[in-house]
Amino acid sequence: MIIKAMKKQHFRIHQKCGTEIPKSVKEGLALDASTGTTLWTDATRKEMKNVGVAFEILPERARMPVRHTHIQCHLVFNVKHGSL
């Protein structure tokens, strides 16, 4: 029962510490455009740079190497207290 309530609450959060939190990269880019900042764009680039060493990102329409598996991933956006 508690976990169910927590899951519902998680999906209702749109702001944290007075900052709007995007649910996708596309929404983050739109927030940056509307506010005239690059905060979410910078955060996305930094995260992809940090985790990029674990992945081999292929160009569009490239053939997947033998014994490799295609995986989809997503980013979870959040705001830390005191991170400005």
Buried (B, 14 or more C-beta within 10 A) or exposed (E): EEEEEEEEEEEEEEEEEEBBBBBEBEBBBEBBEEEEEEBBBEBBEEEBEEEEEEEEEEEEEEEEEEEEEEEEEEBEBEBEEEEE
